[in-house]
């Protein structure tokens, strides 16, 4: 039985029995999109398929360095960090990179924890889309840098003077992808094995940077694939004595790393809800309202899309990252790129997205804001023609400049609370405030260089 043919609890039991494996891997994703999990025995797994299992809710109450939030209400020292119920998703079954016969299953939190669980948050948005009469198709594309480093060597160097796998700026290079064909083929093979197939992959502009576009799928599957790609790209790199980073911007000298999202809506009969051949730009009324929602709410929900301190270092003029909530037709200087095409290809590219975002939350934000625009029948601001960086834009389209500012806008957003629920907004905003406060505890290299001797 093929792992991707598993759809039910019975299927999951059958494939494990057929493979005669004693354990499987089970993982779920925390606030930051980091996969947390374990090996689980066959008997425990079979029981968990039927009844669920318990997972310490601390993974919803700590940061990427396992430091505990001191400002969250959902969980903390005040609750004692109890176990929370988790359900296993049988249809997420996958083969695992370099682990013969091993299977991986994705899980998500349920009951009270479901209100703040990233994957469940996206699932609730998709339920709204379904009620509105839409199916959602999405695809992620990621830029990431690769280094001739290990987790140990990078720390020993203080994350400075790191050696990229290739030198210089050489985007779309046939020399690079041919010289490193074994690496590229390994990435492609991993995508096929673990069912996040790569539609295209190439060197990007900058030393050691690669861009991979994951094949389009239904939105929840697209987010699963994106989250697994980020996780296992790091695994593949480290197994080959390399180190991958998905930071939004790792160096002042090079462009930031994007995590663009392509989105389209389909009607229940399979036709495009975005395409209207007789309209300007082939843009249906639905797509126009959707675009307007994405544009108008982007400043309020930015912390779901730009969730780290580092995210805001990427959003500077002239470096392929948008700085205001603008839109344009086939315009890569805007935050939203309308792709005019056929009924099959008409879509929106959500270019504000960065590589460091949690795929579930980034897609939830991009989709929910668009659906909100449809419900409100909003109209977008005028499209940008030409270089968005050189133009003045309305104050309403200005984006927060720091994570703290973004968290405050998020907490104050009535639309965010309608779309995601009060519990999620309070919890995620608190986690972003924590991140900013942790940053403030540290003295940066820039401060030392600027002030140490002179001030």
C-alpha positions in Angstrom: 0.0 0.0 0.0 1.3 3.5 -0.9 1.5 5.9 2.0 -0.4 8.6 0.1 -3.3 6.2 -0.5 -4.1 6.2 3.2 -7.3 8.0 3.8 -8.9 6.4 6.9 -8.0 5.0 10.3 -8.4 1.5 8.8 -6.0 2.4 6.0 -3.5 3.6 8.5 -3.6 0.4 10.5 -3.4 -1.6 7.3 -0.2 0.0 6.0 1.6 -0.2 9.3 0.7 -3.9 9.6 1.8 -4.6 6.0 5.1 -2.9 6.6 5.7 -4.7 9.8 7.0 -1.6 11.5 7.0 -1.3 15.3 6.9 2.5 15.5 5.8 5.5 13.5 6.6 9.2 13.6 3.9 11.7 14.7 4.4 15.4 14.6 2.5 18.7 14.9 3.4 22.4 14.4 3.8 25.1 17.0 3.1 28.8 16.9 6.2 29.4 14.8 5.6 26.6 12.4 8.3 24.4 14.0 7.5 20.7 13.8 7.5 19.0 17.2 7.0 15.3 17.5 8.1 11.8 18.5 8.4 8.2 17.5 5.3 6.3 18.8 4.8 2.5 19.2 2.4 0.7 17.0 0.0 -0.2 19.8 0.0 3.4 21.1 -0.5 4.7 17.6 -3.4 2.4 16.9 -5.1 3.5 20.1 -4.4 7.1 19.3 -6.0 6.8 15.9 -9.2 5.8 17.5 -9.2 8.0 20.6 -6.5 10.6 20.2 -3.6 11.1 22.5 -2.2 13.8 24.8 0.6 16.2 24.1 2.1 18.7 26.5 0.6 22.1 25.6 3.9 23.8 26.4 4.6 23.6 22.6 1.9 26.3 22.3 3.4 28.3 25.1 7.1 28.6 24.2 9.2 30.2 21.5 11.7 28.8 19.0 14.3 28.4 21.7 12.0 26.6 24.1 11.7 29.7 26.3 8.4 30.0 28.1 6.0 32.9 27.4 5.3 34.8 30.6 2.3 36.7 29.2 0.0 34.0 27.6 -3.4 33.2 29.1 -4.0 29.9 27.3 -1.1 28.0 29.0 1.8 28.9 31.4 3.0 28.3 34.9 -0.4 29.3 36.1 -2.0 26.2 34.4 0.9 23.8 35.1 1.4 23.1 31.4 -1.0 20.1 31.2 -1.4 17.7 28.4 -3.8 18.8 25.7 -5.8 16.4 23.4 -4.5 15.8 19.9 -6.0 14.0 16.9 -4.0 12.2 14.3 -4.8 13.0 10.7 -4.8 9.6 8.8 -4.7 11.1 5.3 -1.4 13.0 6.2 0.5 9.6 6.1 3.8 9.9 4.3 7.0 8.0 3.7 10.0 9.6 5.5 13.3 10.8 4.0 16.1 8.2 4.5 14.1 6.0 6.9 13.1 2.8 5.2 9.5 1.8 5.7 9.0 4.5 8.3 5.8 6.5 8.2 5.0 10.1 9.3 1.6 11.4 10.4 0.6 15.0 11.1 -1.5 15.7 14.2 -3.3 18.8 15.4 -4.7 20.0 18.8 -8.4 19.6 19.6 -10.9 20.9 22.2 -9.7 24.2 23.9 -6.2 24.0 22.4 -7.8 23.9 19.0 -8.7 27.6 19.4 -4.9 28.5 19.3 -3.6 25.6 17.1 -2.1 27.0 13.9 -3.3 24.1 11.6 -6.8 24.2 13.2 -6.9 28.0 12.6 -6.4 27.5 8.9 -9.0 24.7 8.9 -11.6 27.0 10.4 -10.9 29.6 7.7 -11.3 26.9 5.1 -14.6 25.9 6.7 -15.8 29.5 6.2 -14.7 29.4 2.5 -16.7 26.2 2.1 -19.8 27.9 3.6 -19.3 30.8 1.2 -19.3 28.3 -1.7 -15.6 28.2 -2.5 -12.9 25.6 -2.8 -9.4 27.0 -2.2 -6.3 26.2 -4.2 -2.9 27.4 -3.0 0.8 26.9 -3.6 3.9 28.1 -1.7 7.3 29.0 -3.1 10.3 29.4 -0.8 13.7 31.0 -1.0 16.4 29.6 1.3 20.2 29.9 1.7 22.5 26.9 2.0 25.8 27.0 3.8 28.9 24.7 4.1 28.3 24.7 7.8 26.8 22.5 10.5 24.7 23.5 13.5 27.9 23.3 15.6 30.1 25.3 13.2 27.6 28.1 12.8 27.4 28.6 16.5 31.1 28.4 16.9 31.5 31.2 14.4 28.8 33.2 16.2 26.7 33.0 12.9 29.3 35.3 11.3 31.6 34.7 8.3 29.5 31.7 7.2 30.4 30.0 4.0 27.7 29.7 1.4 27.7 26.7 -0.9 28.2 28.9 -4.0 29.6 32.4 -4.4 28.3 35.6 -6.0 25.0 36.6 -7.5 23.9 34.1 -10.2 20.2 33.6 -10.4 18.7 30.9 -12.7 22.2 29.6 -13.3 22.4 26.4 -15.3 26.1 26.2 -14.2 25.1 26.1 -10.5 22.2 23.6 -10.8 24.4 21.4 -13.1 27.4 21.5 -10.8 25.2 20.7 -7.8 22.9 18.4 -9.7 23.2 15.7 -7.0 21.8 18.2 -4.4 19.1 19.4 -6.7 18.1 15.8 -7.6 18.0 14.9 -3.9 15.7 17.8 -3.2 13.4 16.8 -6.0 13.4 13.1 -4.9 12.6 14.1 -1.4 9.6 16.1 -2.6 8.3 13.1 -4.6 8.9 10.6 -1.7 7.3 12.8 1.0 4.5 14.2 -1.3 5.5 17.9 -1.5 6.4 17.7 -5.2 8.6 20.5 -6.5 7.1 22.2 -9.6 10.3 24.1 -10.3 13.7 24.8 -8.5 16.5 27.1 -9.4 19.3 29.2 -8.0 18.2 32.7 -7.0 20.0 36.0 -6.8 22.6 35.8 -4.1 25.3 33.4 -3.0 24.0 29.9 -2.0 20.3 30.8 -2.4 17.8 28.5 -4.0 14.1 29.0 -4.8 11.7 26.0 -4.8 8.0 26.2 -5.9 5.8 23.5 -4.5 3.0 22.1 -6.7 -0.5 23.6 -6.2 -3.0 21.7 -4.1 -6.1 22.2 -1.9 -5.2 24.8 0.7 -4.9 22.5 3.8 -2.7 20.1 1.8 -0.7 23.0 0.4 0.1 24.2 3.9 1.0 20.7 5.1 3.4 20.4 2.1 4.9 23.8 2.8 5.5 23.1 6.5 7.0 19.7 5.7 9.2 21.1 3.0 10.7 23.6 5.4 11.3 21.0 8.0 12.8 18.3 5.8 14.8 20.7 3.6 16.7 21.4 6.8 17.0 17.7 7.5 18.3 16.9 4.0 20.8 19.7 4.3 22.2 18.6 7.6 22.4 15.0 6.4 24.7 16.3 3.7 26.8 18.4 6.1 25.1 21.6 4.9 22.9 24.1 6.8 19.7 25.7 5.4 18.2 28.9 6.7 14.7 30.2 6.1 15.3 33.5 7.9 13.5 36.4 6.3 16.9 38.2 5.9 20.2 36.6 7.1 22.5 39.3 5.8 22.4 43.0 5.1 24.2 42.4 1.8 21.6 40.2 0.1 17.9 40.3 -0.6 15.5 38.7 1.9 14.0 35.3 1.6 10.4 35.1 0.5 7.6 32.7 1.1 5.2 33.8 -1.5 1.7 32.2 -1.6 -0.4 31.8 -4.8 -4.2 31.6 -4.1 -7.2 31.0 -6.3 -10.9 30.3 -5.4 -13.0 27.8 -7.3 -16.8 27.5 -7.3 -18.3 24.2 -6.2 -18.7 23.2 -9.8 -14.9 23.5 -10.3 -15.0 26.7 -12.3 -12.8 29.6 -11.4 -14.4 32.2 -9.1 -11.6 34.6 -10.0 -11.8 34.5 -13.8 -14.3 36.6 -15.9 -13.3 36.8 -19.6 -15.5 39.9 -20.2 -14.1 42.0 -17.3 -11.0 44.2 -17.3 -7.9 42.1 -16.4 -10.1 39.0 -16.6 -10.8 39.8 -12.9 -14.2 38.7 -11.6 -16.1 40.8 -9.0 -15.2 38.0 -6.5 -11.5 38.4 -7.2 -11.7 42.1 -7.0 -13.4 42.0 -3.6 -10.9 39.3 -2.4 -8.0 41.4 -3.4 -9.5 44.4 -1.6 -9.8 42.4 1.6 -6.2 41.2 1.4 -5.0 44.8 0.7 -7.1 46.6 3.4 -6.5 44.1 6.2 -2.8 43.5 5.5 -1.6 46.2 8.0 -3.8 44.7 10.7 -2.8 41.0 10.4 0.8 41.5 9.4 2.2 39.7 12.4 0.7 36.4 11.1 2.7 36.9 7.9 5.8 38.6 9.3 6.1 36.9 12.7 9.7 37.5 13.7 11.9 40.4 14.6 13.9 39.6 11.5 10.8 39.7 9.2 10.9 43.5 9.3 14.5 43.7 8.1 13.3 42.2 4.8 10.8 44.8 4.0 12.9 47.6 2.7 12.7 49.4 -0.7 14.5 47.9 -3.7 15.1 44.4 -2.3 12.2 42.5 -3.9 10.0 42.8 -0.7 7.0 45.0 -0.5 6.8 47.9 1.9 3.1 48.9 1.6 -0.1 47.0 1.1 -0.1 47.7 -2.7 -1.3 45.7 -5.7 -0.4 45.6 -9.3 -0.7 43.5 -12.4 2.3 41.3 -12.9 4.2 43.7 -10.7 6.8 42.3 -8.4 7.3 45.5 -6.5 3.8 45.3 -4.9 2.6 43.3 -2.0 -0.1 41.6 -4.1 0.5 40.6 -7.6 -2.5 40.0 -9.8 -1.7 37.3 -12.3 -3.9 37.7 -15.3 -4.5 34.4 -17.1 -6.9 31.8 -18.2 -9.7 30.3 -16.1 -7.0 27.8 -14.9 -4.3 30.3 -14.0 -6.0 33.5 -12.9 -4.9 34.1 -9.3 -3.3 36.3 -6.7 0.3 36.1 -5.5 0.7 37.1 -1.9 4.2 38.6 -2.2 4.3 40.0 1.3 4.9 36.5 2.6 8.4 35.7 3.9 10.2 32.4 4.3 10.1 32.6 8.1 6.3 32.6 8.5 4.3 29.6 9.8 2.7 28.3 6.6 -0.6 27.6 8.3 -0.9 31.1 9.7 0.4 32.9 6.6 -2.2 31.1 4.4 -4.9 31.6 7.0 -4.2 35.4 7.0 -4.0 35.7 3.2 -7.2 33.7 2.7 -9.3 35.0 5.6 -8.7 38.6 4.7 -9.7 38.0 1.1 -12.9 36.2 2.2 -13.6 39.2 4.5 -13.3 41.5 1.5 -15.8 39.4 -0.4 -18.3 39.4 2.5 -17.9 43.2 2.8 -17.9 43.8 -1.0 -14.8 46.0 -0.5 -13.1 47.7 -3.4 -9.3 47.8 -3.7 -7.3 51.0 -3.9 -6.0 51.9 -7.4 -3.4 49.5 -8.8 0.2 50.5 -8.9 1.7 50.8 -12.3 5.5 50.9 -12.4 7.9 50.9 -9.4 5.9 50.9 -6.1 9.0 51.9 -4.1 9.2 55.2 -5.9 5.5 56.2 -5.4 3.5 57.6 -2.5 0.7 55.5 -1.2 -2.3 56.2 1.1 -1.7 56.2 4.8 -4.2 53.3 5.2 -1.8 51.1 3.2 1.3 51.7 5.4 2.5 48.5 7.1 3.8 48.3 10.7 7.6 48.7 10.8 8.2 46.5 13.8 6.9 43.3 15.3 5.6 45.1 18.4 3.7 47.6 16.3 2.2 44.7 14.2 1.1 42.9 17.4 -0.6 46.0 18.7 -2.5 46.4 15.3 -3.4 42.8 15.4 -4.9 43.0 19.0 -6.9 46.1 18.1 -8.3 44.6 14.9 -12.0 43.8 15.1 -11.7 42.0 11.7 -8.9 39.7 13.1 -11.1 38.8 16.0 -14.0 38.0 13.7 -11.8 35.9 11.4 -9.7 34.0 13.9 -11.5 34.3 17.3 -10.6 36.2 20.4 -8.6 33.4 21.9 -6.3 33.0 18.9 -5.8 36.8 18.6 -4.9 37.2 22.3 -2.6 34.2 22.3 -0.7 34.9 19.1 -0.4 38.6 19.8 1.1 37.8 23.3 3.6 35.4 21.6 4.7 38.2 19.3 5.0 40.7 22.1 7.2 38.1 24.0 9.4 37.8 20.9 9.9 41.6 20.8 10.6 41.7 24.5 13.2 38.9 24.2 15.0 40.9 21.5 15.1 44.0 23.6 17.2 42.1 26.2 20.1 41.8 23.8 22.7 44.2 22.6 23.2 44.0 18.9 26.5 44.2 16.8 25.1 47.4 15.2 24.8 49.1 18.6 28.3 48.1 19.6 29.7 49.3 16.4 27.9 52.6 16.5 28.1 53.5 20.1 30.9 51.6 21.9 33.7 54.1 21.4 32.1 57.3 20.2 29.0 58.1 22.2 
